[in-house]
Amino acid sequence: MAVSSQNRQKIAIVGASGYTGVELLRILKLHPGVDVTVVTSRQYEGTRVEDLFPSLHGYETLRFSAPDVDMICNNADLVFTAVPHQTAMAVVPQFIEAGLKVVDLSADFRIRSREVYEAWYQEHSAPELLGQAVYGLPELYRSRITSSRLAANPGCYPTSSILPLVPLLKKGMVRPEGIIIDSKSGTSGAGRGTSVATLFCEVNEGFKAYKVGEHRHTPEIEQELSSAAETQIKINFTPHLVPMNRGILSTIYCNLADPGTSTSDIINTLTQFYKDAPFVRVLPEGVFPNVSSVRGSNYCDIGVKVDARTGRLILVSVIDNLVKGASGQAVQNMNLMCGFEETLALEAAAVYP
């Protein structure tokens, strides 16, 4: 797609030295409509991007700077905030007030209810923006994202859980009670900061559940599933840590509303719902996804199996947690907000092997 010089966008990345930041830089390097003008990092202030990340060839003159709001506002049209929750809510209102567009990769604006957010996180210092933020899952909210100034980029686990379930809840094909989501993630989901829990010797040849019954992505998933079903949904969500760098595989168990529903019925419903969604691939009957098939890509692959013996539906979805689960989806949102083709810079195939 040709991009006119008038439509070129200046991009700032706040918190650019983490895994989501480096992934944004990797994707945006091939985007014909943007110029990355500001990257911030307190820890690496003054360091050239290429010196910290030799994989990012092509950013020879770009250096990390301290996160100065006024400087960012004067040098950017759109800001990616790739910082932890609470940190984002302190700066996002200033960017919005200055007229910039924001794609926030933290959890600060994903939850519509202030009370729910504060029950799972902490006090919210910018609740006035909760009603303005659009949940940044393009497959569900494309038209709203296009006209928004603040997109709340979804979490990685929620993306892998919501995409398979929402079409079926909207159609009333699965019961809202008793949904179980069992997810496994690579260690990059824990971030780039040093932690004993993610050291090589701690995770290699290990496989464990964590935050059982209390993971903070739970209310985000419940929010979107409840909206689709038009009734309050509570789920059992259990995340696991797998000794691999990237990827999420979610296995979802739910009860069919009609025990006579077949696997092909579910596949047809999902295929029809996502017929205009370039990054969702519904697999043929009998085929189930592998994280290796989406590594480094912005795709979500979904496999389906109706267990006629138990009357339960089993859905299996895979994404790359750093791409469709974070930075790729953020660029997808940016494309919609800035008037670019939704797929621009995002159509790369998975890296294999």
Protein Blocks (a to p, Z undefined) as FASTA:
>chain_A
ZZdfklpccdddehilbmklmmmmmmmmmpckbccfbdcdfklgoiafklmmmmlghilm
bccddddfklmmmmcfbdcddbdehklmmmmmmmmmnopacddfbfklmpmblklmmmmm
mccfblmlmmmpccfbfklmmmmmmmpcbdcdddfklmmmmmmmmmmmmnopacfehpac
dddddfklnojadcfklgmklmgopacdehehiafklmmmmmmmmmmnopacdddddddd
dddfbdcddddddddfblkbcfklmmmmmmmmmmmmmkbccddehiacdfklmgoiabdc
ddddddfknopacddddddfklmmmmmmmmmmmmmmnopafkgoplcccddZZ
